[in-house]
Amino acid sequence: MDNCLFCQIIDGKKSAQIVYQNESVVAVLDVFPRSLGHVIVLPRHHVENILELSANEMGLVFDGVQTVTKLLKDKLSPHGFTIGINHGKVSGQVIDHLHIHIIPRFDGDGGGSIHSIVNSPPKESLEEIKNKIIN
């Protein structure tokens, strides 16, 4: 996609600090890093979100996520990772090309867990929610 920044990076038309790439993904340092080694993994095929990936593509993308996580663990020795996807504008997705954040975590880094992102508990019971989902 010509107007997609991440497609331009993948195609070599825009520069980025590439830390890993294979036939399925390109992993680059986030230009607004939340920690040392904050990387985003980009599928080479333009998709907006995970719902647009086939099962095979999903496996290949997450193989790339796992490979990059291992690389960061070996090279930077973080104490943990937060790995996530902002899916849609309401969640903070700024560029409409799927990208998976791998954020190395270090003791005392001041960050929180995934549970600290939003705090809007439902009013319905868990059983009511389950029934909405499966019925």
BABARO-879230 format. One record per atom (N, C-alpha, C, O): residue number from 0; atom name; y, z, x. Coordinates in Angstrom, 2 decimals, padded with zeros to 5 digits. Each point is the difference from the previous one (the first is absolute). Example, Ala and Ser with C-alpha at 12.3 -4.5 7.8 and 13.67 -1.06 7.14 Angstrom:
<pts>
  pos  site        v        w        u
    0     N  -005.69   007.80   013.19
    0    CA   001.19   000.00  -000.89
    0     C   001.20   000.00   000.90
    0     O  -000.02   000.66   001.04
    1     N   001.07  -001.38  -001.39
    1    CA   001.19   000.06   000.82
    1     C   001.09   000.73  -000.77
    1     O   001.11   000.17   000.51
</pts>
This chain:
<pts>
  pos  site        v        w        u
    0     N  -001.17   000.00   000.86
    0    CA   001.17   000.00  -000.86
    0     C   001.23   000.00   000.90
    0     O   000.18   000.92   000.81
    1     N   000.66  -001.91  -000.93
    1    CA   001.11  -000.20   000.93
    1     C   001.04   001.11  -000.01
    1     O   000.58   000.30   001.04
    2     N  -000.32   000.31  -002.20
    2    CA   001.06   001.01  -000.07
    2     C  -000.52   001.42   000.19
    2     O   000.77   000.96  -000.14
    3     N  -002.04  -000.80   000.45
    3    CA  -000.58   001.33   000.20
    3     C   000.12   000.40   001.47
    3     O  -000.51  -000.69   000.88
    4     N   001.20   001.79  -000.62
    4    CA   000.18   000.47   001.37
    4     C  -001.33   000.21   000.70
    4     O  -000.15  -000.39   001.16
    5     N  -000.81   000.99  -001.83
    5    CA  -001.28   000.26   000.65
    5     C  -000.77  -001.29   000.27
    5     O  -000.68  -000.10   001.02
    6     N   000.76  -000.88  -001.90
    6    CA  -000.61  -001.30   000.28
    6     C   000.66  -000.65   001.21
    6     O  -000.68  -000.65   000.80
    7     N   001.99   000.80  -000.67
    7    CA   000.71  -000.55   001.15
    7     C  -000.45   000.68   001.30
    7     O  -000.14  -000.66   001.03
    8     N  -000.10   001.96  -001.08
    8    CA  -000.52   000.71   001.17
    8     C  -001.40  -000.51   000.33
    8     O  -000.31  -000.28   001.16
    9     N  -000.53   000.18  -002.16
    9    CA  -001.37  -000.48   000.19
    9     C  -000.02  -001.40   000.59
    9     O  -000.83  -000.31   000.85
   10     N   001.76  -000.54  -001.31
   10    CA   000.07  -001.38   000.48
   10     C   000.74  -000.15   001.33
   10     O   000.11  -001.11   000.53
   11     N   000.40   002.22   000.01
   11    CA   000.71  -000.04   001.28
   11     C   001.43  -000.48  -000.09
   11     O   000.62  -000.29   001.03
   12     N  -000.07   000.20  -002.24
   12    CA   001.37  -000.45  -000.18
   12     C   001.01   001.14   000.15
   12     O   001.17  -000.25   000.26
   13     N  -001.63   001.48  -000.42
   13    CA   000.82   001.20   000.22
   13     C  -000.73   000.87   001.00
   13     O  -001.23   000.05   000.01
   14     N   001.99   000.63   000.82
   14    CA  -000.65   000.84   001.01
   14     C  -000.36   001.37  -000.57
   14     O   000.63   000.50  -000.93
   15     N  -001.66   000.07   001.51
   15    CA  -000.46   001.33  -000.36
   15     C  -000.83   000.52   001.16
   15     O  -000.47  -000.77   000.84
   16     N   000.29   002.07  -000.80
   16    CA  -000.82   000.62   001.03
   16     C  -001.44   000.06  -000.51
   16     O  -000.39   000.97  -000.66
   17     N  -000.37  -001.99   000.97
   17    CA  -001.38  -000.11  -000.46
   17     C  -000.88   000.87   000.89
   17     O   000.01  -000.12   001.23
   18     N  -000.79   001.00  -001.87
   18    CA  -000.90   000.88   000.76
   18     C  -001.46  -000.40  -000.17
   18     O  -000.86   000.43   000.77
   19     N   000.57  -001.27  -001.77
   19    CA  -001.37  -000.46  -000.23
   19     C   000.07  -001.19  -000.95
   19     O   000.85  -000.07  -000.88
   20     N  -001.78  -000.86   001.09
   20    CA  -000.15  -001.09  -000.96
   20     C  -001.39  -000.59   000.12
   20     O  -000.61   000.01   001.06
   21     N   000.13  -000.53  -002.19
   21    CA  -001.24  -000.76  -000.02
   21     C   000.17  -001.10  -001.05
   21     O   001.13  -000.30  -000.41
   22     N  -002.22  -000.31  -000.01
   22    CA   000.10  -001.12  -000.93
   22     C   000.44   000.43  -001.41
   22     O   000.38  -000.85  -000.81
   23     N  -000.42   002.16   000.52
   23    CA   000.32   000.47  -001.35
   23     C   001.30   000.77  -000.11
   23     O   000.65  -000.03  -001.05
   24     N  -000.24   000.72   002.12
   24    CA   001.17   000.88  -000.07
   24     C   000.85  -000.11   001.26
   24     O  -000.45  -000.44   001.06
   25     N   001.69   000.87  -001.23
   25    CA   000.92   000.21   001.12
   25     C   000.56   001.40  -000.18
   25     O   000.46   000.36  -001.09
   26     N  -000.50   000.44   002.16
   26    CA   000.53   001.37  -000.06
   26     C   001.21   000.09   000.91
   26     O  -000.06  -000.36   001.18
   27     N   001.17   000.86  -001.74
   27    CA   001.26   000.08   000.74
   27     C   000.57   001.41  -000.11
   27     O  -000.26   000.72  -000.96
   28     N   001.05  -000.36   001.96
   28    CA   000.72   001.26  -000.09
   28     C   001.03  -000.09  -001.10
   28     O   000.72  -001.00  -000.10
   29     N  -000.63   002.01  -000.74
   29    CA   000.99   000.06  -001.07
   29     C   001.39   000.11   000.63
   29     O   000.20   000.80   000.91
   30     N   000.75  -001.60  -001.38
   30    CA   001.35   000.03   000.58
   30     C   000.78   001.24  -000.42
   30     O   001.05   000.30   000.57
   31     N  -001.55   000.42  -001.56
   31    CA   000.58   001.28  -000.40
   31     C  -001.08   001.07   000.10
   31     O  -000.44   000.55  -001.02
   32     N   000.00  -000.25   002.24
   32    CA  -001.16   000.88   000.18
   32     C   000.25   001.42  -000.48
   32     O   001.08   000.57   000.20
   33     N  -002.11  -000.01  -000.84
   33    CA   000.04   001.40  -000.44
   33     C  -000.61   000.92   001.04
   33     O   000.15   001.22  -000.08
   34     N  -000.85  -001.81   001.06
   34    CA  -000.57   000.76   001.11
   34     C  -000.31  -000.97   001.14
   34     O   000.07  -001.21  -000.17
   35     N  -000.40   001.77   001.31
   35    CA  -000.43  -000.79   001.15
   35     C  -001.24  -000.80  -000.38
   35     O  -001.01   000.57  -000.41
   36     N   001.08  -001.89   000.56
   36    CA  -001.15  -000.85  -000.28
   36     C  -000.17  -000.42  -001.44
   36     O  -001.06  -000.50  -000.36
   37     N   002.07   000.70  -000.48
   37    CA  -000.08  -000.41  -001.41
   37     C  -000.18  -001.52  -000.05
   37     O   000.86  -000.77   000.45
   38     N  -001.98   000.35  -001.00
   38    CA  -000.38  -001.41  -000.05
   38     C  -000.16  -000.43  -001.45
   38     O  -000.38   000.79  -000.86
   39     N   000.67  -002.06   000.60
   39    CA  -000.36  -000.59  -001.28
   39     C  -000.99  -001.14   000.25
   39     O   000.17  -000.81   000.91
   40     N  -001.20   000.78  -001.73
   40    CA  -001.02  -001.03   000.10
   40     C   000.24  -001.01  -001.12
   40     O   000.06   000.35  -001.17
   41     N   000.08  -001.62   001.57
   41    CA   000.35  -001.08  -000.93
   41     C  -001.17  -000.97  -000.15
   41     O  -000.48  -000.52   001.01
   42     N   000.01   000.27  -002.22
   42    CA  -000.97  -001.08  -000.16
   42     C   000.67  -001.33   000.36
   42     O   001.16  -000.22  -000.35
   43     N  -001.87  -000.64   001.04
   43    CA   000.57  -001.31   000.36
   43     C   000.25  -000.85  -001.24
   43     O   000.94  -000.80  -000.02
   44     N  -001.77   000.96  -000.99
   44    CA   000.15  -000.73  -001.26
   44     C   001.04   000.72  -000.86
   44     O  -000.11   001.21  -000.20
   45     N   001.12  -001.92  -000.30
   45    CA   001.05   000.65  -000.78
   45     C  -000.54   000.48  -001.34
   45     O  -000.44  -000.79  -000.84
   46     N   000.47   002.10   000.66
   46    CA  -000.28   000.63  -001.28
   46     C   001.02   001.12  -000.16
   46     O   000.43   000.61   000.97
   47     N  -000.04  -000.36  -002.21
   47    CA   001.00   001.03  -000.27
   47     C  -000.60   001.40   000.03
   47     O   000.64   000.95   000.45
   48     N  -001.88  -000.82  -000.92
   48    CA  -000.60   001.33  -000.09
   48     C  -001.51  -000.10   000.06
   48     O  -000.55  -001.10   000.05
   49     N  -000.13   002.25  -000.05
   49    CA  -001.45  -000.01   000.16
   49     C  -000.74  -000.65  -001.17
   49     O  -001.14  -000.43   000.15
   50     N   001.78   000.35  -001.31
   50    CA  -000.65  -000.63  -001.15
   50     C  -000.17  -001.49   000.19
   50     O  -000.80  -000.63  -000.70
   51     N   001.52   000.04   001.63
   51    CA  -000.09  -001.43   000.26
   51     C  -001.01  -000.35   001.09
   51     O  -000.22  -001.17   000.29
   52     N  -000.40   002.19   000.31
   52    CA  -001.02  -000.25   001.03
   52     C  -001.37  -000.14  -000.64
   52     O  -000.34   000.71  -000.94
   53     N  -000.46  -001.63   001.47
   53    CA  -001.40  -000.05  -000.40
   53     C  -000.71   001.18   000.65
   53     O   000.53   000.64   000.91
   54     N  -001.73  -000.35  -001.37
   54    CA  -000.79   001.09   000.60
   54     C  -000.22  -000.26   001.48
   54     O   000.08   000.92   000.81
   55     N  -000.37  -002.15  -000.45
   55    CA  -000.22  -000.36   001.41
   55     C   001.28   000.22   000.81
   55     O  -000.04   000.58   001.09
   56     N   001.16  -001.06  -001.61
   56    CA   001.29   000.19   000.70
   56     C   000.32   001.47   000.15
   56     O   000.51   000.42   001.04
   57     N  -000.79   000.38  -002.07
   57    CA   000.26   001.43   000.06
   57     C  -000.77   000.62   001.16
   57     O   000.55   000.78   000.78
   58     N  -001.81  -001.15  -000.66
   58    CA  -000.80   000.51   001.11
   58     C   000.56  -000.38   001.35
   58     O   000.05   000.82   000.91
   59     N   000.38  -002.07  -000.77
   59    CA   000.55  -000.46   001.28
   59     C   001.31   000.70   000.33
   59     O   000.23   000.35   001.16
   60     N   000.61  -000.15  -002.15
   60    CA   001.27   000.69   000.23
   60     C  -000.25   001.44   000.42
   60     O   000.61   000.49   000.95
   61     N  -001.51   000.19  -001.64
   61    CA  -000.24   001.40   000.35
   61     C  -000.84   000.16   001.26
   61     O   000.04   001.06   000.62
   62     N  -000.78  -002.08  -000.22
   62    CA  -000.58   000.00   001.34
   62     C   001.12   000.01   001.03
   62     O  -000.07   000.71   001.01
   63     N   001.11  -001.50  -001.26
   63    CA   001.16   000.00   000.89
   63     C   000.71   001.34   000.03
   63     O   000.42   000.46   001.06
   64     N  -000.27   000.17  -002.23
   64    CA   000.62   001.33  -000.06
   64     C  -000.81   000.99   000.82
   64     O   000.57   000.79   000.76
   65     N  -001.88  -000.83  -000.90
   65    CA  -000.85   000.92   000.76
   65     C   000.11  -000.26   001.50
   65     O   000.07   000.95   000.78
   66     N  -000.07  -002.21  -000.38
   66    CA   000.11  -000.35   001.42
   66     C   001.31   000.50   000.59
   66     O   000.02   000.56   001.09
   67     N   001.07  -000.76  -001.82
   67    CA   001.32   000.43   000.50
   67     C   000.08   001.53   000.04
   67     O   000.57   000.56   000.93
   68     N  -001.15   000.11  -001.93
   68    CA  -000.01   001.46   000.01
   68     C  -000.75   000.52   001.22
   68     O   000.47   000.93   000.65
   69     N  -001.60  -001.52  -000.33
   69    CA  -000.75   000.38   001.21
   69     C   000.83  -000.24   001.26
   69     O   000.01   000.83   000.91
   70     N   000.68  -001.97  -000.86
   70    CA   000.85  -000.33   001.15
   70     C   001.09   001.05   000.19
   70     O   000.21   000.49   001.11
   71     N   000.46  -000.13  -002.19
   71    CA   001.06   001.00   000.07
   71     C  -000.56   001.37   000.39
   71     O   000.63   000.73   000.78
   72     N  -001.80  -000.39  -001.30
   72    CA  -000.63   001.28   000.35
   72     C  -000.30   000.04   001.51
   72     O   000.28   001.00   000.66
   73     N  -000.83  -002.08  -000.14
   73    CA  -000.36  -000.06   001.42
   73     C   001.22   000.01   000.91
   73     O  -000.01   000.64   001.05
   74     N   001.07  -001.34  -001.44
   74    CA   001.15  -000.18   000.89
   74     C   001.08   001.06  -000.14
   74     O   000.68   000.33   000.97
   75     N  -000.51   000.23  -002.18
   75    CA   001.11   000.93  -000.23
   75     C  -000.47   001.44  -000.27
   75     O   000.82   000.92   000.01
   76     N  -002.09  -000.72  -000.25
   76    CA  -000.59   001.32  -000.24
   76     C   000.71   000.82  -001.08
   76     O   000.31   001.17   000.22
   77     N  -000.06  -001.77  -001.39
   77    CA   000.58   000.80  -001.08
   77     C  -001.02   001.00  -000.52
   77     O  -001.19  -000.09   000.29
   78     N   001.69   001.04  -001.05
   78    CA  -000.88   001.02  -000.57
   78     C  -000.55  -000.42  -001.36
   78     O  -000.91   000.64  -000.52
   79     N   001.43  -001.71  -000.03
   79    CA  -000.45  -000.53  -001.29
   79     C   000.78  -001.25  -000.35
   79     O   000.79  -000.50   000.80
   80     N  -001.01   000.00  -002.00
   80    CA   000.70  -001.20  -000.47
   80     C   000.30   000.15  -001.49
   80     O  -000.74   000.64  -000.73
   81     N   001.84  -001.24   000.31
   81    CA   000.23  -000.28  -001.40
   81     C  -000.05  -001.51  -000.13
   81     O   000.73  -000.71   000.69
   82     N  -001.60   000.23  -001.57
   82    CA  -000.19  -001.43  -000.19
   82     C   000.28  -000.30  -001.46
   82     O  -000.57   000.63  -000.89
   83     N   001.46  -001.59   000.63
   83    CA   000.34  -000.24  -001.39
   83     C   000.63  -001.35  -000.27
   83     O   000.38  -000.74   000.91
   84     N  -000.28   000.45  -002.19
   84    CA   000.56  -001.26  -000.50
   84     C   001.05   000.33  -001.05
   84     O  -000.26   000.78  -000.92
   85     N   001.43  -001.35   001.05
   85    CA   001.00   000.04  -001.07
   85     C  -000.25  -001.23  -000.86
   85     O   000.23  -001.12   000.44
   86     N  -000.70   001.33  -001.66
   86    CA  -000.40  -001.09  -000.90
   86     C   001.05  -000.11  -001.11
   86     O   000.00   000.79  -000.94
   87     N   000.88  -001.77   001.05
   87    CA   001.06  -000.20  -000.98
   87     C   001.30   000.69   000.41
   87     O   000.00   000.96   000.77
   88     N   001.08  -001.48  -001.31
   88    CA   001.33   000.51   000.38
   88     C   000.19   001.48  -000.29
   88     O   000.61   000.72   000.79
   89     N  -001.14  -000.23  -001.94
   89    CA   000.16   001.40  -000.37
   89     C  -000.61   000.93   001.05
   89     O   000.42   001.15   000.14
   90     N  -001.42  -001.64   000.60
   90    CA  -000.64   000.82   001.02
   90     C   000.67  -000.13   001.36
   90     O  -000.36   000.71   000.94
   91     N   001.32  -001.62  -000.83
   91    CA   000.70  -000.18   001.27
   91     C  -000.34  -001.28   000.73
   91     O   000.44  -000.19   001.13
   92     N  -001.21  -000.71  -001.76
   92    CA  -000.31  -001.28   000.66
   92     C   001.26  -000.85   000.02
   92     O   000.52  -000.38  -001.04
   93     N  -000.05   000.09   002.24
   93    CA   001.24  -000.76   000.17
   93     C  -000.29  -001.49   000.19
   93     O   000.72  -000.85  -000.52
   94     N  -001.77   000.54   001.26
   94    CA  -000.38  -001.40   000.25
   94     C  -001.26  -000.29  -000.80
   94     O  -001.00   000.72   000.09
   95     N   001.05  -001.78  -000.88
   95    CA  -001.10  -000.33  -000.92
   95     C  -001.15  -000.71   000.72
   95     O  -000.43  -001.08  -000.40
   96     N  -000.05   001.70   001.46
   96    CA  -001.19  -000.45   000.73
   96     C  -000.76   001.27   000.31
   96     O   000.53   000.92   000.63
   97     N  -001.77  -000.84  -001.07
   97    CA  -000.80   001.19   000.23
   97     C   000.08   000.43   001.46
   97     O  -000.15  -000.81   000.91
   98     N   000.39   002.09  -000.71
   98    CA  -000.04   000.56   001.36
   98     C  -000.47   001.44  -000.10
   98     O   000.41   000.76  -000.88
   99     N  -001.29  -000.41   001.80
   99    CA  -000.60   001.32   000.01
   99     C   000.61   000.78   001.16
   99     O  -000.10  -000.42   001.16
  100     N   000.73   001.54  -001.47
  100    CA   000.61   000.85   001.02
  100     C  -001.06   000.89   000.64
  100     O  -000.81   000.62  -000.70
  101     N   000.82  -000.57   002.01
  101    CA  -000.80   000.96   000.75
  101     C   001.00   000.85   000.76
  101     O   000.63  -000.47   000.95
  102     N  -000.50   001.72  -001.36
  102    CA   001.01   000.89   000.58
  102     C  -000.72   001.10   000.77
  102     O  -000.59   000.90  -000.61
  103     N   000.63  -000.95   001.94
  103    CA  -000.59   001.08   000.78
  103     C   000.73   001.31  -000.31
  103     O   001.22   000.04  -000.14
  104     N  -002.01   001.03   000.04
  104    CA   000.55   001.31  -000.31
  104     C  -000.26   000.95   001.17
  104     O  -001.06  -000.02   000.63
  105     N   002.05   000.84  -000.36
  105    CA  -000.07   000.94   001.11
  105     C   000.34   001.39  -000.51
  105     O   000.85   000.16  -000.88
  106     N  -001.50   000.85   001.44
  106    CA   000.31   001.37  -000.38
  106     C   001.50   000.24   000.07
  106     O   000.65  -000.35   000.99
  107     N  -000.08   000.94  -002.04
  107    CA   001.41   000.33  -000.02
  107     C   000.92  -001.17  -000.26
  107     O   001.20   000.10   000.24
  108     N  -001.72  -001.24  -000.74
  108    CA   000.86  -001.17  -000.19
  108     C   000.90   000.09  -001.23
  108     O   000.85  -000.86  -000.21
  109     N  -001.03   001.89  -000.61
  109    CA   000.88   000.20  -001.14
  109     C  -000.37  -000.81  -001.23
  109     O   000.67   000.11  -001.03
  110     N  -001.71  -000.92   001.12
  110    CA  -000.40  -000.81  -001.13
  110     C  -000.88   000.76  -000.97
  110     O  -000.45   001.11   000.29
  111     N   000.23  -001.71  -001.44
  111    CA  -000.85   000.60  -001.01
  111     C  -001.22  -000.86  -000.26
  111     O  -000.24  -000.99   000.69
  112     N  -000.51   001.38  -001.68
  112    CA  -001.19  -000.75  -000.38
  112     C   000.38  -001.06  -001.04
  112     O   001.14  -000.08  -000.45
  113     N  -002.11  -000.73   000.10
  113    CA   000.18  -000.99  -001.07
  113     C   000.52   000.69  -001.27
  113     O   000.79  -000.58  -000.74
  114     N  -001.24   001.80   000.50
  114    CA   000.40   000.73  -001.20
  114     C   001.49   000.35  -000.03
  114     O   000.51   000.41  -001.04
  115     N   000.18  -000.56   002.15
  115    CA   001.43   000.32   000.02
  115     C   000.87  -001.19  -000.40
  115     O   001.22   000.14  -000.07
  116     N  -001.81  -001.29  -000.18
  116    CA   000.77  -001.20  -000.31
  116     C   000.62   000.06  -001.39
  116     O   001.16  -000.37  -000.17
  117     N  -001.93   000.82  -000.80
  117    CA   000.49   000.05  -001.38
  117     C  -000.47   001.31  -000.62
  117     O  -001.06   000.52   000.35
  118     N   001.87   000.01  -001.27
  118    CA  -000.38   001.23  -000.68
  118     C   000.36  -000.15  -001.48
  118     O   001.02   000.51  -000.46
  119     N  -001.88  -001.20  -000.26
  119    CA   000.21  -000.24  -001.42
  119     C  -001.34   000.14  -000.72
  119     O  -000.57  -000.99  -000.46
  120     N   000.06   002.23   000.38
  120    CA  -001.31   000.20  -000.61
  120     C  -000.03  -000.46  -001.45
  120     O   001.00   000.14  -000.71
  121     N  -002.12  -000.69   000.27
  121    CA  -000.10  -000.47  -001.38
  121     C  -000.06   001.17  -000.97
  121     O  -000.42   001.11   000.35
  122     N   000.84  -001.38  -001.58
  122    CA  -000.09   001.02  -001.06
  122     C  -001.38  -000.01  -000.66
  122     O  -000.42   001.00  -000.57
  123     N  -000.28  -002.14   000.65
  123    CA  -001.33  -000.13  -000.59
  123     C  -001.03   000.76   000.83
  123     O   000.20   000.25   001.19
  124     N  -001.30   000.11  -001.84
  124    CA  -001.11   000.63   000.73
  124     C  -000.70  -001.06   000.85
  124     O   000.16  -001.20  -000.22
  125     N  -000.94   001.66   001.18
  125    CA  -000.76  -000.93   000.82
  125     C  -000.99  -000.79  -000.85
  125     O  -000.24  -001.18   000.26
  126     N  -000.34   001.82  -001.26
  126    CA  -000.93  -000.70  -000.88
  126     C   000.71  -001.11  -000.78
  126     O  -000.54  -001.09  -000.14
  127     N   001.75   001.37  -000.37
  127    CA   000.77  -001.03  -000.72
  127     C   000.32  -001.18   000.92
  127     O  -000.09  -001.16  -000.41
  128     N   000.45   001.46   001.63
  128    CA   000.32  -001.06   000.96
  128     C  -001.25  -000.82   000.31
  128     O   000.05  -001.23   000.02
  129     N  -001.17   001.90   000.20
  129    CA  -001.26  -000.69   000.26
  129     C  -000.31  -000.95  -001.15
  129     O  -000.38  -001.14   000.23
  130     N   000.54   001.60  -001.46
  130    CA  -000.29  -000.83  -001.17
  130     C   000.92  -001.21  -000.08
  130     O  -000.45  -001.08  -000.40
  131     N   001.70   001.22   000.78
  131    CA   000.91  -001.16   000.05
  131     C  -000.48  -001.02   001.01
  131     O   000.11  -001.21  -000.23
  132     N  -000.66   001.68   001.32
  132    CA  -000.41  -000.90   001.08
  132     C  -001.31  -000.71  -000.33
  132     O  -000.14  -001.19   000.26
  133     N  -000.82   001.91  -000.82
  133    CA  -001.33  -000.60  -000.18
  133     C  -000.23  -000.60  -001.38
  133     O  -000.98  -000.73  -000.18
  134     N   001.82   001.01  -000.79
  134    CA  -000.19  -000.55  -001.37
  134     C   000.91  -001.17  -000.26
  134     O  -000.03  -000.58  -001.08
</pts>
